[in-house]
């Protein structure tokens, strides 16, 4: 995977069926994709090829434990509040 792709991780949230999930965003200058764990599926894609999507899905699955651990360190309220401040200026 090229180094320019940035990955960001949401905190764990409950989806519609009440299961805890973590959203993972991959992005570079032109493209972005959003995936979900534990399924390891890309839900939204802008600009990545099918081959790249498969690689991102494999990456999410192979790194699932580490990514979920990262999500545990995310404070959703803190992220929400800092986003809220930025959008009003």
Secondary structure, 3 states (H helix, E strand, C coil): CCCCCEEEECCCEECCCCCEEEEEEEECCCCEEEEEECCCEEEEEECCCHHHHHHHHHHHHHCHHHHHHHHHCCCHHHHHHHHHHHHCC
